[in-house]
Amino acid sequence: MNKDITRRNFLKLAVATGIAASLPFAGQLTFASNPTYPLPSPPSPVGYATNTFMARSIAAGVYVRASADRNAEVVGYLREDQVVLVTGKVTAEEPQHNPVWYRVQDGFVHSSWLQPVRIRYQKTPARFPKNSFLTEVSVPFVDARWEPWFGAGKAYRYYYGTTFWITSISEDDAGNVWYKVWDDRAAGYHYAPARAMRILPYQEFSPISPQVPPDQKRIHVDSQTNRISVYEYDQLVFELPICTGDWYKEGGEWKDYTTTPGTYRVLWKMPSRHMAGGDLASADGFDLPGVPWCTFFSSSGMAIHGTYWHNDFGVRRSHGCVNVPSEVAHWLYRWTTPYLSADVDYQPAKNKEGTLIEVI
């Protein structure tokens, strides 16, 4: 029996599903040099500023090699979702777009196969937000279930950094607190243990550089080099490797999912989106709940958003969107206009209000 603690109405999202995804952070941030005015602090992806961190294997049978070389002897394998300790980074010659390898206990793993993560179990807060609230998974992964108890069937596995709207809280007979999670794609609900979900405070929605006029902010996306550059007053704030769209074979035919070049503006934002597309039985199908910090810039669904299903930035491998590390997506979500508050699940931009995005 579940004891209902709170129950709040939740506005169903009234926006079409955007195309997205590709198969967190190995690339290098480049900062502005000698700026003419104080620039905002750049985002800090997990594992960027340190050589020791935890990471999750994103697939089964990931090779552990004797050295940081794609042709080196295979000395072990990682299971899917196995969490390992990374104790160093090595920059090799290959692959050229992402030459970073991670040192693990028995050898080296190419960074593309490991998602940097943290393990932060949450205490049950004494008070909850009055309305529906946004949470972020704070552990490598957690299983969401169809009912609020651990014996219920698994609906999805949620991964570190994914974001979800919570509509109510309940407690099972063992005293475990569960969040009722809204699934915006299925228009239904899942349940996840509260200890694995961090409530996002209001300050993590506050605008970055609100003093800069909207027309003095712009984002440049280069789909040839797969890099994103962020500017204020034509001063480079930072740039880093990304993933843009590619061609995929579906039903025996090649389909164009490249990120379409053009000049755009931010059209709407969503802090969480369940993205899915293609034949899920094929290698190119995807079903990704909780894609975080989505900044949409085209009516076809192209967006800049966080990424948890690969760590291989610098190549084309998405279905039209711009994949960035989730921390970078969060920073851009706060930096771009229109600005959103903590209790807004979907915000369209007014006429020419959205930040300029150039795609080449």
C-alpha positions in Angstrom: 0.0 0.0 0.0 1.3 3.5 -0.9 0.7 6.5 1.3 0.1 9.5 -0.9 2.0 12.5 0.4 1.3 15.2 -2.2 -0.5 15.3 -5.5 -0.3 18.3 -7.9 -1.7 18.9 -11.3 0.8 19.0 -14.1 0.4 20.7 -17.4 0.7 18.3 -20.2 3.3 19.4 -22.7 1.7 20.6 -25.9 4.6 20.4 -28.3 5.5 17.9 -31.0 8.4 15.5 -30.5 11.6 16.9 -31.8 14.0 14.8 -33.9 17.2 14.2 -31.9 20.0 12.1 -30.7 23.2 10.4 -31.6 25.2 7.7 -30.4 30.0 12.8 -22.3 33.0 14.5 -22.3 36.4 13.8 -23.9 36.8 17.0 -25.9 38.7 20.1 -24.9 37.2 23.4 -24.0 38.8 26.5 -25.6 38.4 29.8 -23.8 38.6 33.4 -24.9 42.1 34.9 -24.8 42.6 38.5 -23.7 38.9 39.4 -23.6 38.1 43.1 -23.6 35.6 42.7 -20.8 34.8 40.1 -18.1 33.3 37.0 -19.6 31.1 34.5 -17.8 32.6 31.3 -16.4 32.5 28.5 -18.9 30.7 25.2 -18.2 32.6 22.4 -16.4 31.7 18.9 -17.6 32.4 16.0 -15.2 35.9 14.8 -15.6 37.2 17.9 -17.4 39.2 19.5 -14.6 40.4 16.3 -13.0 42.1 13.0 -13.9 40.2 10.9 -11.3 36.5 10.4 -11.5 33.9 7.7 -11.9 32.5 6.6 -15.3 29.8 4.3 -16.7 30.3 1.9 -19.6 27.6 2.8 -22.1 27.6 -0.6 -23.9 28.3 -4.3 -23.3 31.7 -5.8 -24.3 33.6 -2.5 -24.2 37.3 -3.3 -24.8 39.9 -2.7 -22.2 43.3 -2.5 -23.9 46.8 -2.8 -22.7 47.7 0.7 -24.0 46.0 3.7 -25.4 45.9 2.3 -28.9 43.0 0.9 -31.0 45.3 -2.0 -32.1 46.7 -2.8 -28.6 46.0 -6.2 -26.9 42.5 -6.6 -25.4 43.1 -7.4 -21.7 39.5 -7.2 -20.6 35.9 -6.2 -21.2 33.4 -4.0 -19.4 29.7 -4.8 -18.9 27.0 -2.4 -20.0 26.4 0.1 -17.2 29.5 -1.1 -15.3 30.9 1.7 -13.2 34.6 2.1 -13.1 37.2 4.4 -11.5 39.1 6.5 -14.1 42.6 7.4 -12.7 44.1 9.2 -15.7 43.8 10.4 -19.2 46.1 9.8 -22.2 46.0 11.7 -25.5 46.9 9.4 -28.4 47.3 9.8 -32.1 44.0 8.0 -33.0 41.2 8.6 -33.5 42.0 12.1 -34.6 38.6 13.6 -33.8 38.7 12.3 -30.2 42.2 11.1 -29.2 41.5 10.9 -25.4 41.7 7.5 -23.6 40.9 6.8 -20.0 43.1 4.8 -17.7 41.1 2.2 -15.7 42.1 -0.6 -13.3 43.3 -3.1 -15.9 44.2 -0.9 -18.8 42.8 1.7 -21.1 39.4 2.4 -22.6 38.7 4.9 -25.3 36.7 7.8 -23.8 33.9 7.5 -26.3 32.6 4.4 -24.4 32.6 5.9 -20.9 30.2 8.4 -19.5 31.8 10.5 -16.7 29.4 10.3 -13.7 29.1 11.1 -10.0 27.5 9.1 -7.2 25.4 11.4 -5.0 22.5 9.8 -3.2 20.0 12.3 -1.9 18.5 12.8 1.5 14.8 13.1 1.6 14.1 16.9 2.0 12.0 18.1 4.9 9.9 20.2 2.4 9.1 19.8 -1.2 8.3 22.4 -3.8 4.6 23.4 -3.9 4.1 22.5 -7.5 5.6 20.0 -10.0 9.4 20.3 -9.9 12.4 19.2 -12.0 14.9 16.7 -10.8 18.2 15.4 -12.2 19.5 11.8 -11.8 22.5 12.1 -9.4 23.8 8.5 -9.6 25.2 6.5 -12.6 21.8 5.0 -13.3 18.5 4.1 -11.6 15.6 1.9 -12.7 12.3 3.6 -13.0 9.3 1.3 -12.4 5.6 1.1 -13.2 4.6 1.2 -9.6 6.3 2.8 -6.6 7.9 -0.2 -5.0 11.2 -2.1 -5.9 9.4 -5.3 -6.9 7.4 -3.6 -9.7 8.3 -4.1 -13.3 11.0 -1.9 -14.8 9.8 0.8 -17.2 13.1 2.5 -18.1 16.6 2.9 -16.8 17.4 6.5 -16.1 21.0 7.7 -16.5 23.2 10.3 -14.8 22.4 13.8 -15.8 19.0 13.1 -17.2 16.2 15.4 -16.1 12.5 14.6 -15.2 9.4 16.4 -14.0 8.0 15.1 -10.7 4.2 15.5 -10.2 3.8 13.9 -6.7 5.6 12.0 -4.0 4.6 8.7 -2.3 6.1 6.3 0.3 6.1 2.5 0.2 5.5 0.2 3.2 9.3 0.1 3.8 9.5 3.8 4.1 11.2 4.4 0.8 10.2 7.7 -0.9 9.2 7.6 -4.6 8.8 10.3 -7.1 6.0 10.1 -9.7 7.7 10.9 -13.0 5.9 12.4 -16.0 6.8 10.9 -19.3 6.0 13.6 -21.9 6.3 11.2 -24.9 4.0 8.4 -23.6 1.8 10.9 -21.7 2.0 8.5 -18.7 3.9 8.0 -15.5 6.9 6.1 -14.1 8.2 5.9 -10.5 11.7 6.4 -9.4 13.3 6.3 -5.9 13.8 9.8 -4.6 17.3 9.0 -3.2 18.6 8.9 -6.8 17.0 12.2 -8.0 18.3 15.6 -7.1 15.8 18.5 -6.9 17.1 21.3 -9.0 17.2 24.6 -7.0 16.0 27.9 -8.4 19.5 29.3 -8.7 20.4 26.6 -11.3 17.8 28.3 -13.6 19.1 31.9 -13.1 20.1 33.6 -16.4 23.8 33.8 -17.3 24.9 37.2 -18.6 21.5 38.7 -18.5 23.1 42.2 -18.7 24.2 41.4 -22.2 21.6 42.5 -24.8 20.1 39.5 -26.6 21.3 40.7 -29.9 24.9 40.6 -28.7 24.8 36.9 -28.0 25.2 34.3 -30.7 26.2 30.6 -31.2 28.1 29.3 -34.1 27.8 25.6 -35.0 30.3 24.2 -37.6 28.9 20.9 -38.9 32.1 20.3 -40.9 34.5 20.5 -38.0 31.9 19.6 -35.4 32.6 22.5 -33.0 30.4 25.0 -31.3 31.5 28.5 -30.5 29.7 30.9 -28.1 30.1 34.7 -28.4 29.2 37.8 -26.5 29.8 41.1 -28.2 31.8 39.1 -30.8 34.1 38.0 -28.0 34.6 34.2 -27.8 33.4 32.8 -24.5 34.3 29.2 -25.2 34.2 26.5 -27.9 34.4 22.8 -27.8 33.7 19.6 -29.9 30.1 18.6 -30.5 28.2 16.1 -32.7 25.9 17.2 -35.5 23.6 15.1 -37.7 24.6 12.4 -40.2 23.1 10.1 -42.8 21.4 6.9 -41.6 20.2 3.8 -43.4 16.5 3.0 -42.8 14.6 0.3 -44.6 17.4 -0.2 -47.0 17.5 3.5 -48.0 19.9 6.3 -46.8 18.1 9.2 -45.1 19.5 12.6 -44.5 19.6 13.6 -40.8 22.3 16.1 -41.1 22.0 19.4 -39.2 20.7 21.8 -41.8 22.9 24.8 -42.4 21.2 28.2 -41.9 20.6 31.1 -39.6 18.2 30.4 -36.8 17.0 31.7 -33.5 16.0 29.9 -30.4 12.3 29.0 -30.9 11.5 27.2 -27.6 13.2 25.5 -24.6 12.4 22.4 -22.6 14.5 21.3 -19.6 13.5 17.7 -20.2 12.4 15.8 -23.3 11.7 12.1 -24.0 13.2 11.7 -27.5 12.7 8.7 -29.7 12.8 7.8 -33.4 13.5 5.1 -36.0 13.1 1.4 -35.7 14.0 0.5 -32.2 15.0 -3.0 -33.4 17.7 -1.6 -35.6 21.1 -0.2 -34.6 20.0 3.4 -35.5 16.7 3.4 -33.5 16.7 5.4 -30.3 14.5 5.8 -27.2 15.9 8.3 -24.8 13.9 9.5 -21.8 15.0 12.6 -19.9 17.2 14.2 -22.5 18.3 17.3 -20.6 18.4 21.0 -21.3 16.9 21.2 -24.8 17.2 24.5 -26.7 15.2 24.1 -29.9 16.0 26.3 -32.9 14.0 24.9 -35.8 10.4 23.9 -36.4 11.6 20.5 -37.6 12.9 19.8 -34.0 16.7 20.6 -34.3 18.0 21.4 -30.8 21.1 21.8 -28.7 20.8 19.3 -25.9 22.6 17.3 -23.3 24.0 13.8 -24.1 24.4 10.7 -22.0 24.5 7.8 -24.5 28.0 8.6 -25.9 31.1 10.5 -25.1 32.4 10.8 -28.6 32.2 14.5 -29.6 33.9 15.8 -32.7 32.1 13.7 -35.4 28.7 13.6 -37.1 26.5 11.0 -35.3 23.2 12.6 -34.3 19.8 12.6 -36.0 19.8 16.3 -36.7 20.4 17.8 -33.3 23.5 19.3 -31.8 24.9 16.9 -29.1 26.9 18.6 -26.3 27.9 17.4 -22.8 24.9 17.8 -20.4 26.7 20.4 -18.3 27.3 22.5 -21.4 23.6 22.1 -22.5 22.6 23.4 -19.0 24.9 26.4 -19.3 23.6 27.3 -22.8 20.0 26.8 -21.6 20.6 29.5 -19.0 22.6 31.7 -21.2 20.3 31.8 -24.3 17.1 33.8 -24.5 14.3 33.5 -23.7 15.1 32.9 -20.1 13.1 30.3 -18.2 12.2 30.0 -14.5 12.4 26.7 -12.5 8.7 25.9 -12.8 8.3 26.3 -16.6 8.4 23.1 -18.6 8.0 24.7 -22.1 8.7 28.2 -23.2 8.3 29.6 -26.7 10.3 32.6 -27.8 8.6 35.8 -28.8 9.3 37.4 -32.2 13.1 37.6 -32.7 13.6 37.2 -28.9 15.6 34.0 -29.2 19.4 33.9 -29.3 20.9 33.8 -32.8 22.3 30.4 -33.9 24.4 30.1 -37.1 24.9 26.6 -38.6 27.4 26.1 -41.4 
